[in-house]
Structure formats: C-alpha cells, structure tokens
Amino acid sequence: MFTRIDHVGIAVRDLDKAITWYETTFGLTVTATETNEEQGVREAMLLVADAAPGGSYVQLLEPIRADSPVGKFLGRNGEGVHHIGYGVNDVEKALAAIAEQGVRLVDKRPRHGSMGASIAFLHPKDTGGVLTELVQAVKH
C-alpha cells in the first residue's frame, strides 16, 4: 500500500530559524513554503532525496495558532517529530483498506496538503502512538 516514506513532519517554534539550521547543517533545500490556515501552520518542505516514485522530505511546521494541532503538540511535547507521512497511489483507496483493518481515521476523506497533495491522517492510538499521514502527491 505504501510507496515510500514521503516526509517526516517536525514541529518547530520558529520556522525561519529551523529552515536555516536544516539548510546549513544538513544541506537540505527548501522546495515549497506555505501557510495552511485549515491546519493552523506555516510550513516548509525541504528535499532530502529526489528518487522515483517521488521525493522524500523533512516538513517543518510552525503553528500560527496555539490551539492548532501543532500548537497543542508543541505545548505538550516541545519541538520534535510530529508525524510521518507515507506515499500512496490513491489516498481514498488506502483509507478504505486501512479502515477495514479497524484502524480509526482522523480524516474520513482526503483534504488539501503540502505542495497540492491529497492527504489524510490515521489515529495515533491505532498506529503504535505515531500520527500517520497518507500522501497522494500531485503527478508531475
């Protein structure tokens, strides 16, 4: 079902500072930045590797509201790994197959994600404590 590890989402307090650190320390390159009002974050996607069937990224997430999911996460846990995103060919089919296995869905249907992707989250209580995101990337 999973085609690759699409990204690792990391909660940060200062997006610009974190971008500079990842660029300087690891040589990563920002490929996209955006503000996602619905999810309450400013985010940056930094390319780790560009290989078929799609790249892998570090996604840096800075909350724009304290009551957003990432804002609440930072309040409880501080900066660090927030979630892992797995690539899928068809997010709707993947959601249906996973739901059939008894895994609770945070999103019953896909929504807008980074770089135009179609995404959906799975409940961490059913995925070993790891917030898991399904990512159907835009075909180029």
PyMOL commands that set and color helices and strands:
alter all, ss='L'
color gray80, all
select helices_A, chain A and resi 15-26+69-77+91-100+114-116+124-126
alter helices_A, ss='H'
color red, helices_A
select strands_A, chain A and resi 4-11+29-36+41-51+54-63+80-87+111-112+118-122+132-136
alter strands_A, ss='S'
color yellow, strands_A
deselect
rebuild
show_as cartoon
